Amino acid sequence: MPQMSLFSAEARPAGLTDLAGLLCGPGRIERFGAGDTARFDVPLPIEGRETALAALAAARGVTLAPGASGMRSTFRRDLVPLAHAWCTPDGRKQIPPDFQLDGATLRLWALSAGTSDLRGGYLLLLDPQAPWTHGPLIAAATRAGLPPARLSPGEHGAPGPALRLHGARRLARLVELVGPAPRMTNPTEWPRHHGRPAA
């Protein structure tokens, strides 16, 4: 049996910081009032993910419920550290300078905003409202051993700006990190290793 990667989704207990994966895509975190509470607001660009996403969030102690354009949590005090890391004081989304992608955050990113493309690659959708976050996420993916291509909306069937991972080696690495498809997810939309030579 292959040894589990130290960075795979199952290598450590689930925690609140894993939910940063929701913020790599179109998801947002916002503070309320004096800033002593915060909540997630997670658009779902791909249908059918609600049940699985709610289950992964619940495993980390957070309830996500249907919202106006996707899923939302309630305002909570324990989300404030994530909000401070991912938002500037004026509420502008940012990528923390020390952000590291691991299997748990990638699993949540893939579930909330990931899908296979038309040519055997895998797309991780980005936030179209925060293009300044795309470069830092490319750097984070590259540090995680997943150097991506950046796509514009429409390229390779991408429904929005996205990072594309392709080639046998990168896809095998992604599969190793994110783990098996969550229940209630279309398996064809989850990362798979196609066994083709690296492109």
C-alpha positions as CSV (number, residue, x, y, z in Angstrom):
1,M,0.0,0.0,0.0
2,P,1.5,3.4,-0.9
3,Q,2.5,5.6,2.0
4,M,0.2,8.5,2.7
5,S,1.6,11.9,1.9
6,L,2.1,14.2,4.9
7,F,0.1,16.8,3.0
8,S,-2.8,14.7,1.9
9,A,-6.4,15.4,3.0
10,E,-6.4,12.6,5.5
11,A,-3.0,13.2,7.0
12,R,-4.2,15.2,10.0
13,P,-7.4,15.9,11.9
14,A,-9.9,18.2,10.3
15,G,-9.8,21.8,11.5
16,L,-11.2,25.2,10.8
17,T,-8.2,26.3,8.9
18,D,-9.0,23.7,6.2
19,L,-12.0,25.9,5.3
20,A,-9.5,28.3,3.6
21,G,-10.0,26.0,0.6
22,L,-13.5,27.6,0.2
23,L,-11.8,31.0,-0.2
24,C,-9.4,29.9,-3.0
25,G,-12.4,29.8,-5.4
26,P,-15.3,32.3,-5.5
27,G,-16.0,32.0,-1.8
28,R,-15.8,34.9,0.6
29,I,-15.5,35.5,4.3
30,E,-16.9,38.7,5.8
31,R,-16.8,40.3,9.2
32,F,-19.9,41.9,10.8
33,G,-20.2,45.1,12.8
34,A,-17.2,45.7,15.0
35,G,-15.5,42.7,13.3
36,D,-15.9,40.3,16.3
37,T,-17.8,37.8,14.2
38,A,-17.5,36.5,10.6
39,R,-19.3,34.2,8.2
40,F,-18.6,32.3,4.9
41,D,-20.5,33.2,1.7
42,V,-19.8,30.5,-0.8
43,P,-21.2,30.7,-4.4
44,L,-21.3,27.3,-6.0
45,P,-20.5,27.6,-9.7
46,I,-21.2,23.9,-10.2
47,E,-24.5,22.4,-9.2
48,G,-25.0,19.4,-7.0
49,R,-22.2,20.0,-4.4
50,E,-24.4,21.3,-1.5
51,T,-24.7,18.0,0.5
52,A,-21.1,17.0,0.2
53,L,-19.9,20.5,1.0
54,A,-22.1,20.8,4.0
55,A,-20.8,17.4,5.3
56,L,-17.1,18.5,5.0
57,A,-17.9,21.8,6.7
58,A,-19.8,20.1,9.5
59,A,-16.8,17.8,10.1
60,R,-15.0,21.0,10.9
61,G,-17.7,22.3,13.2
62,V,-19.3,24.8,10.8
63,T,-22.8,24.6,9.4
64,L,-23.3,25.7,5.8
65,A,-26.9,26.3,4.7
66,P,-28.4,27.4,1.4
67,G,-28.0,31.2,0.8
68,A,-29.0,33.7,-1.8
69,S,-26.3,32.5,-4.3
70,G,-24.8,29.4,-2.8
71,M,-24.2,28.4,0.8
72,R,-23.6,30.5,3.9
73,S,-22.6,30.0,7.5
74,T,-23.9,32.0,10.4
75,F,-21.7,34.8,11.9
76,R,-19.3,33.2,14.3
77,R,-16.5,34.4,16.6
78,D,-14.2,31.5,15.8
79,L,-14.1,32.5,12.1
80,V,-12.6,35.9,12.8
81,P,-8.9,34.7,12.6
82,L,-9.6,33.4,9.0
83,A,-11.3,36.6,8.2
84,H,-8.3,38.6,9.4
85,A,-6.0,36.5,7.3
86,W,-8.1,36.5,4.1
87,C,-9.5,40.1,4.1
88,T,-7.9,43.5,4.3
89,P,-9.4,45.9,6.9
90,D,-11.7,47.4,4.2
91,G,-13.0,43.9,3.3
92,R,-10.9,43.3,0.2
93,K,-10.1,39.6,-0.3
94,Q,-6.5,38.7,-0.1
95,I,-4.3,35.6,0.0
96,P,-2.3,35.4,3.2
97,P,1.4,35.8,2.5
98,D,2.3,32.5,4.3
99,F,-0.6,30.5,2.7
100,Q,0.3,26.8,2.0
101,L,-2.0,24.6,0.0
102,D,-2.3,21.1,1.5
103,G,-4.7,18.2,0.8
104,A,-7.4,19.4,3.1
105,T,-7.6,22.9,1.7
106,L,-7.4,21.5,-1.9
107,R,-10.2,19.0,-1.1
108,L,-12.5,21.9,-0.1
109,W,-11.4,24.0,-3.1
110,A,-12.0,21.1,-5.5
111,L,-15.5,20.3,-4.0
112,S,-16.7,23.9,-4.0
113,A,-15.2,25.0,-7.3
114,G,-13.4,22.2,-9.2
115,T,-14.3,20.1,-12.2
116,S,-12.8,18.0,-14.9
117,D,-12.3,19.8,-18.2
118,L,-13.0,18.6,-21.8
119,R,-9.4,17.4,-22.5
120,G,-8.6,15.3,-19.5
121,G,-7.3,18.0,-17.2
122,Y,-8.7,19.4,-13.9
123,L,-9.9,22.9,-13.3
124,L,-9.8,24.8,-10.0
125,L,-12.0,27.8,-10.5
126,L,-10.8,31.2,-9.2
127,D,-12.7,34.2,-7.9
128,P,-13.6,36.4,-10.9
129,Q,-14.2,39.3,-8.6
130,A,-10.7,39.2,-7.1
131,P,-8.2,38.8,-10.0
132,W,-5.4,40.0,-7.8
133,T,-5.6,36.7,-5.8
134,H,-4.9,34.6,-8.9
135,G,-1.2,35.1,-9.0
136,P,-0.6,34.2,-5.3
137,L,-2.7,31.0,-5.8
138,I,-0.7,30.0,-8.8
139,A,2.4,30.4,-6.6
140,A,0.8,28.4,-3.8
141,A,-0.2,25.6,-6.1
142,T,3.3,25.5,-7.6
143,R,4.8,25.2,-4.1
144,A,2.5,22.3,-3.5
145,G,3.9,20.5,-6.5
146,L,1.0,21.4,-8.8
147,P,2.3,24.0,-11.2
148,P,-0.9,25.1,-13.1
149,A,-1.8,26.9,-16.2
150,R,-4.1,30.0,-15.8
151,L,-7.2,30.0,-18.0
152,S,-9.6,32.7,-19.0
153,P,-13.3,32.0,-19.0
154,G,-14.3,29.7,-21.9
155,E,-10.8,28.1,-22.3
156,H,-11.1,24.3,-22.1
157,G,-14.7,24.8,-21.1
158,A,-13.9,26.8,-18.0
159,P,-17.0,28.6,-16.7
160,G,-14.8,31.3,-15.2
161,P,-11.1,32.1,-14.6
162,A,-9.4,28.9,-13.4
163,L,-6.2,27.1,-12.8
164,R,-5.8,24.0,-15.0
165,L,-3.8,21.0,-13.9
166,H,-2.9,18.5,-16.6
167,G,-0.5,15.7,-17.3
168,A,-0.2,12.4,-15.6
169,R,2.3,13.5,-12.9
170,R,0.3,16.6,-11.8
171,L,-3.0,14.7,-11.8
172,A,-1.5,11.9,-9.8
173,R,-0.2,14.4,-7.3
174,L,-3.6,16.1,-7.1
175,V,-5.4,12.7,-6.6
176,E,-3.0,11.8,-3.8
177,L,-3.6,15.1,-2.0
178,V,-7.4,15.5,-2.3
179,G,-8.3,11.8,-1.6
180,P,-11.4,9.9,-2.8
181,A,-14.5,11.7,-4.1
182,P,-16.9,12.7,-1.4
183,R,-20.3,11.1,-1.3
184,M,-23.0,12.8,-3.4
185,T,-20.4,14.1,-5.9
186,N,-20.4,13.1,-9.5
187,P,-17.2,11.0,-9.7
188,T,-16.4,12.3,-13.2
189,E,-16.1,15.8,-11.7
190,W,-13.5,14.7,-9.1
191,P,-9.8,14.6,-9.8
192,R,-8.7,11.4,-11.5
193,H,-5.4,10.0,-12.7
194,H,-5.7,9.1,-16.3
195,G,-2.4,7.5,-16.6
196,R,-1.3,9.4,-19.7
197,P,2.2,10.8,-20.1
198,A,2.8,14.2,-18.6
199,A,1.9,17.1,-21.0
